[in-house]
Amino acid sequence: MKKVLFLFAIALIATSCNKWKKDKKQYTYVSEDYTGTDMNLLGVHTSDIEKLYVVMYNDVEDKNNYPETYKLCVESGGEVYTETGTIDSDWATSINFAPTDGTAYSGNFQEDKGTYKLAYDLIDRTEELTFVYEEMCK
């Protein structure tokens, strides 16, 4: 009986992190330096944001596993606000985001550090947000 429970527990843990799913690879980048900034992201003021992250992925399995699409997520008050689009990057120095319904923007990509930085030009200043790669189970 203990062996059966042990095998069931292992199977449950493995499937919760999508270990069996081989058709898509996801990369999650989280930003925490938005606190203290005075700006809106996806219509949410930074003082109301609980979590800010980008999930990059392929719609289909790709030999090189470079993501082609993204979803920017802002969590606030139990709601998740999203922006989706495509990515164009050399995966060494630059990254460009083209939202499905919006204006494209770009940033600096640092492959060796697993980060990228986006500069947001506001009316009277520029804010720069850093997104750091984070292994996540979803």
C-alpha positions in Angstrom: 0.0 0.0 0.0 2.9 2.4 0.8 4.4 1.7 -2.6 1.1 2.6 -4.3 0.8 5.8 -2.4 4.4 6.7 -3.0 4.0 6.2 -6.8 0.8 8.2 -6.8 2.5 11.1 -5.0 5.4 11.1 -7.5 3.0 11.1 -10.4 1.0 13.9 -8.9 4.1 16.1 -8.4 5.5 15.4 -11.9 2.2 16.3 -13.6 1.7 19.4 -11.6 4.8 20.9 -13.2 3.9 19.7 -16.7 6.8 17.3 -16.8 4.9 15.1 -19.3 4.1 18.0 -21.6 6.6 18.1 -24.4 4.9 20.2 -27.0 5.7 23.7 -25.5 8.6 25.2 -23.5 7.9 28.2 -21.3 10.2 30.8 -19.9 8.9 33.1 -17.1 10.5 36.5 -16.4 9.4 38.3 -13.2 9.8 42.0 -12.4 9.9 43.3 -8.8 11.4 46.7 -9.3 8.1 48.3 -10.4 7.4 49.2 -6.7 8.1 52.8 -6.0 7.5 53.8 -9.6 4.6 56.1 -10.6 3.2 54.6 -13.8 0.4 52.4 -15.3 0.9 49.0 -16.8 -2.0 47.5 -18.7 -4.2 50.1 -17.1 -3.1 49.2 -13.5 -1.2 51.7 -11.4 2.1 50.3 -10.1 1.0 50.9 -6.5 -1.9 48.4 -7.0 0.2 45.7 -8.7 0.7 42.5 -6.7 2.7 40.6 -9.4 4.2 41.5 -12.8 5.6 38.8 -15.1 6.0 37.7 -18.7 5.6 34.2 -20.0 7.4 33.5 -23.2 6.6 30.3 -25.2 6.2 28.6 -28.5 2.8 27.9 -30.0 4.3 24.7 -31.4 7.4 22.6 -30.6 10.4 24.3 -32.1 13.9 22.7 -32.6 15.8 25.7 -31.2 13.3 26.3 -28.3 13.4 30.0 -28.8 10.1 31.5 -27.8 8.1 33.3 -30.5 5.1 34.5 -28.5 4.6 36.1 -25.1 2.0 37.0 -22.5 2.6 40.0 -20.2 0.6 39.5 -16.9 -0.3 42.1 -14.2 -2.0 40.7 -11.1 -4.0 43.1 -9.0 -6.9 42.6 -6.7 -7.5 39.0 -7.7 -7.6 39.9 -11.4 -5.1 39.1 -14.1 -4.6 41.7 -16.9 -2.8 40.4 -19.9 -1.2 41.5 -23.1 -0.2 39.0 -25.8 1.9 39.3 -28.9 5.0 38.1 -30.7 8.7 38.3 -29.8 11.7 39.1 -32.1 15.1 38.7 -30.4 18.7 37.8 -31.1 18.6 36.2 -27.6 21.9 37.9 -26.8 21.5 41.7 -26.8 18.0 42.9 -27.8 14.4 41.8 -27.5 11.4 43.3 -29.3 7.7 42.8 -28.3 4.9 43.3 -30.8 1.5 43.3 -29.0 -1.5 41.9 -30.8 -3.3 45.2 -30.4 -0.8 47.9 -29.6 2.5 49.6 -30.3 5.7 47.6 -30.4 8.4 48.2 -27.8 12.0 46.9 -27.2 14.5 46.3 -24.5 18.0 45.1 -23.8 18.4 41.4 -23.3 21.3 39.9 -21.3 21.4 36.1 -21.9 24.3 35.5 -19.6 22.4 37.0 -16.6 18.9 35.8 -17.6 17.5 39.3 -17.6 16.1 41.9 -19.9 15.3 45.6 -19.3 12.5 47.7 -20.7 12.6 51.5 -20.7 9.1 53.1 -20.5 9.1 56.7 -21.7 6.6 58.7 -19.7 5.6 62.4 -20.2 8.3 63.8 -17.9 10.7 60.9 -17.3 11.8 57.4 -18.2 11.2 54.3 -16.0 13.3 51.2 -16.5 12.0 47.8 -15.4 14.1 44.7 -15.1 12.7 41.2 -15.7 14.6 38.3 -14.3 14.2 34.6 -15.4 12.4 32.5 -12.8 11.7 28.8 -12.9 8.0 28.4 -12.3 5.6 25.5 -12.1 2.1 26.3 -13.3 
